[in-house]
């Protein structure tokens, strides 16, 4: 019996070692990667212009080999054009998805993530500009359509959360916007969270998962981002959320947070200060 137990332990160790090696990353601790490996949906946040955050995302995708990826940065139409051949030609890829028009950091930051799983179907969840503008006038429930009630967009936010969200939007815009814009921006954020969630659920239905989600920390946060929508829509899903901070600074709650140095960038409030002069 003792020999059998030793043999079983040896077999387990033999199997576990390759798994751990396959999931190894210099940037992501083993224990975090292994927890991710047990999830149906892995949401990896980012500060959009931080290259270290994108290297973490690349490592996660390469290790987990997801059956699908959902991207905040891509429209559904653009994502449908992407395939292995297009990924191998960055100039054609950028043209096909109209990257320069979307306002994100250089595509070169994101290319390694595409290349980490070039055959995984990609689902785009970017709310088109026209739809976002429409939501400013008619509200997110109208913009999402028939699914709005199921996603909770017809339910007002609790007052404390609403106030916190509005303060966050004002701070993100350097407290330079008219106060009446804050509730509108919060509603657009909710719409974007709902559209991301819908894309994730479609990817799960189509592929069975696991699905990796590439998005900003604001959408990834567990307290009021995508995970709260997933819990409402499909509570049985196993979801793991990785936030990525800069210099220890991050808002919201996550299953784990990895830190990276802050990127040197121009004063984001400079444009508002110039407008006021």
N, C-alpha and C positions, 0 to 999 in steps of 0.2 A: 504494500500500500504506500509505504514511504517512497519507494522508487517511482511509483506511478505519479505521486504528487510532485516529485522533483522533475519528472519528465513533462508534466503539464506546465509547471512554472517555466521550464526551459522553452517550451513551445510558445507560451505567452510572450516571453521576453524576445524570442526570435521574431514574432509577428509585430510586436510593439515597436521594436527598433527601427524597421523600415518605415513604419507609419510616422514616427517622430522625425526621422531623417527627411521624409518627403515634405513634412510641414515646416521644416526649419526655416527660420528667417533671422537675419542679424538685427532687424528692427522690431520684430514682433516676438515677445516672449513665448516660449513653448506652451505655457499653461493657457495663455489667451488663444493661441492658434488651435489648440486641441478643443477648447470650448466652442470655438467657431465651427470646428469640424462636425459638431453634433447638432448644429442648428439647421433649420429649413431656410431661414432668411438671415443673412449677415449684412448689416448696414454699416458701411465704413464712412464716417464723416470726414470733413476736410475744411481747412481754410483754403479757398480756391487757388491762391497763388503761392502756396507753400510747397516747394518741390519735395521736401521730405515726406509730407503727407501723401503725395502721389506715389512715392516709392513704397510706402507702407501698403497702399492699396494694390500696387502691382504684386507685392509679395503675398498678400492675402489671396488674390485671384489665382496666382500661380500655384499656391499650395492647395487651395480648396478645389480647384478645377470645377467651378460651378456649371450647372447645366444651363444657366441663363444669367444675364446681367441686366440691371435696370440703371439707367443713367439720367440724372437730373438735367444734364447739359444738352441732351438731344431731344428733338421733337420725335414723335412717333414716325412721322414720314421720313425723317433723316435716318433714324435707326434702321428702318426697313431696308435701306440701301446698302447697309454694311455687310461685308462678307470677308473671308480670309484674303482674297485677291486684292480687294480695295484697301484693307489694312496694311498690306505690304507696299502700298504706294501712297505715302503721306500727302503728297500734293493732290492726287485724285480724291483721296479720302476727305481732305479739307474742303475741296470744291463740292463734293457730293452731299456733304452734310451742312454746307454753308457755314462753316465754323467761324469765319471772319465776321459774319453778320450777327453772331449770337452774343458777342461781348465777353466771352470767357478768356482766361489766360491762354498763352500759346498752346497749340495742339501738341507740340513736342512734349509738354509735361504729361499729357494723358496717353500718348502713344504706347509707352511700355505697358499700360494697363490693358489696352486693346490687344497687344501682342501676347500678353500672359495667358489669354484664352481665346485665340482667334476664331475658333469654331463655335463658341458659345453664342446662342441667339441673343441679340441685344434689343432691349425694349426702351424706347425713349419716353420720357415723362415730362418734358419741358412744356409748360403752358405757353402756347403761342402768344406773341405780343398782342395780337388783336383780341384774343380771349381774355387776357389779363386786363386790357383796357375796358372790355365789356363788363368784366366783373367789378371794375371800379364804379360803373354806373348802375348796374342791375343787381350786383351782389354775387357771391360765389355760388350760391344755390342755383341761380339761373344759369350761370356759366357751366356748372357740372351737369345740369340736366336732370334726367329722371332718377339718377343715383343719389341726388343731394341729400334726401332724407335718410337713406340708409347709411350714409357716411357721416351723418350728424351735423351737416352744414346748416340745417334749418334750426338747430338748437343754439340759443345764445350761450356765449361763454360765461362761466362764473365770474362775478365782478372782480374778484381778486386777480384771477388769471388774465382777464381782459385788461385790467389796469397795468399789470406787469408786461404784457405783450405790447401794449401801446407805448409804454415808457421805453421798452427795448427798441421799438421801431424809431422813436424819436432820437434816441441815443445813436442808433446806427446811421441816422441821417444828420448827425451833428447838431441836433436840436434846432435845425434851421428850417424845418417844414412847418406849414400852418398846422395848428393843433388838430384841425378837423380831418387832416390826411391820415393821422395815426390809425384810427379805426378801419379805414379803407385798406391800408397796407396790411393790417392784421388779417382782414378777410381774404386778401389775395394770398397771404401765406397759408392760410387754411385750405384754400383751393389747391395750391401747389402740393400740399401734403396729401390731399385726397387724390389728386391725379397720380402722384407717385405710388400711393397705396394701390390704386386700381391697376397700375402697370405691374406691380409686384404680384398681385393676386392672379392676373392674367398669365404671368410668367410661370407661377406655380402650377396653375391649371394646365398650361400647355406642356410643361416639361417635368413636373413632379418635384423640381428643386434638386439640390439647393440653389438659391438665388443670392447673388451678391449685388448690393445696391451702392452705387457711387453717388454721393451727394454731400451737400454742405452740412456742417454741424447743426445748424438751425433746424433743418428738416429731420436730422437723425435723432435728436434728443428724445429720450423716452417719455418725459413728462408731458409734452404736448405736441410732439412731432409725429412722424410716420408710425412709430410703434404704438401710439395710442389709437390710431386709426386701425391698424392691423388687429389689435386686441378687440376692437369693436366688431370688425368685419369677420375675422376668422380666429377666434381665441385659442384654438388648438395649435396654432403654429408656434414652433420653437424659433424665437427671434433673439439674435445676439447683436448688440449695438456697440460699436467701437467709436468713441469720440477722439478727436485729435486736437490737442491744445497747442498754443504758442506761448512759451515762457510761463507755463502753468495756468494761463488764462483761458477759461472756457465757461460757457453758460449752459445750464441744463444738467440732466442726469443721464448716465450711460452705464453699460455693463462694465466697461473698462475704458480708460483714457490713456493714450500715449502722448508724450510731450515732444515738441521739437522747438528749436530756436525760432524766434520771430524773424520774419523776412524784412529786410530793409525796404521800405516803400515810402512814397511821398505822403505827406499829411493828407488823409482822406477828406479832411474838412477844409482844405485849402480852397477848393472851388467855391464853397459856400462863403468863406471869408472874402474872397475876391468879389463875389457878387454883391456883398454887403457894403463894400468900399465905394 
